[in-house]
């Protein structure tokens, strides 16, 4: 039996951060690609993103149905996970002629870059491993 102290709040890493070059197009003064800093989200933050991305519609017989807009959810997750650059910075938004972090990130990135960012954001938040991988790892 293991020691419970490993699970106490003071002994657990609360946030993972990782630098990731989203695009080679963003360069510093020396011409090197600038990495974005990504952070992990808590389930509490993730739940808030899911709720904010949920749409309610009327189904058959007037029943209210809830459905998550996956595109909106992933966009919100990406914005919440980007620690640098500050996508909520008014000057940055103004330079691209947009208002709002979710609009900005789509304006800043090419389609493939945005897809790669979404994949990395999902990975850093633990969505990159399926249950079969976890079972195999536990067996070993």
N, C-alpha and C positions, 0 to 999 in steps of 0.2 A: 504494500500500500504506500502510495506517495504522500509527500508532505503537502498539506493544503496551502501552505504559505506561498506556493508558486502562483496561486490564483488570486491572492489578495491584491487589491487595487494598486497599492504602492509598489508592487513587484512586477507589474505587467507594463510592457511598452504600450503606450496609449495611441501613438500615431506613427505610421511609417511614412517617410518621405523619400522620394527618389527623383534624381535628375534624369530627364529624358529629352533628347533632341527630337522635337516634333517635326522640325523642318530645317533643312540646310539653308533656307532662304533668309532666316533671321541671323544676322552676323554682328559680332561686336566690332570695335574699332580696329582690331588687328585682323579681321576677316574670318575669325573662327565662329563656328555655329554656336548659337546661344541655347543652352539647355533650359527647358521649362522645369519648374519644380512641381512635382505632383505629390499629393498627400492622400493617405487613406481616410476613409469615412467610417464613423461608428454606425451601427445598425440604427441608432436613434436618428442620425442625420439621413441615412438612407430611407428610413420609413417616411420622414417628412418629404423627401423628394418624390417617393412613390405616391403619397397622398396628393401632392401638388400636381402630379401628372395624371391623376385619375379623373376621368370624365364620367358623368352620370347621364344616362340616356333612358328614354322610355322604351321598354320592350313590348312584347305582346301582352295584351290585356292590361296595359297601363303600368306594368311592373317597372320599377326603377332598377336599372342595371349599372354596375360600375365596371369600367374598363380602363386599363392603364394604357396611355399613349406612349408606346415604347420609344419612339423618336424623341419625344419631349423629355421622357425620363432619362434617357442616355445623355441628352444634351445638358440637363440639369446636373447629372452626376459628373459630367466632364467639367463643367464650370465650378462646381463645388470642390472638385479634386485638384484644380489648378491653383497652387499657392503663388506661383510666379510664372508669368507676369500677372499683375493684378488686373483681371478682366473687368473689374468694376470701376477702374480708374476712368474718370470723366475725360481726361486729356487723351487717353488711349482710344476711347470710344469715339471722341470727336475727330481724331485723326483718320478714322475709317468712315466717318460720316454716319454713325449708327448710335442708337441708344439701347442699352441693355447688354449684359455680358453674354447671353445666349446668342444674340444676333451677332455680336462682335466676333465670337470664336468661329462662327461659320463664315464670316467675311474675311477673317485673317488667314484661314487655312484653305488649301486645295482639298478636293474631295478625298483623295487618298491619304493626305496628312491627317485629316479629321478622322478618318476610319482608323488609322494607326493610333491616334490619340485615344479614341474610344476603346480600342483593344488593350492599350496599356493601362488605362484607368480601370477597366474591369479586372485586369490582372492584379494591380496593386491593391484592389479591394477584395481579392479572393474569389472572383467569379471565373477565373481561368481554369479551375480544376473541377472535373465532374466527379460524381460519387464513385464511379468505378475506379478512378485513379486513387482516390482516398482509401478505398477498400484494399486495393493491391498494396499500397504503401503500408497500411496497417498490418497486412499479412507478413510483410518482410520485417 
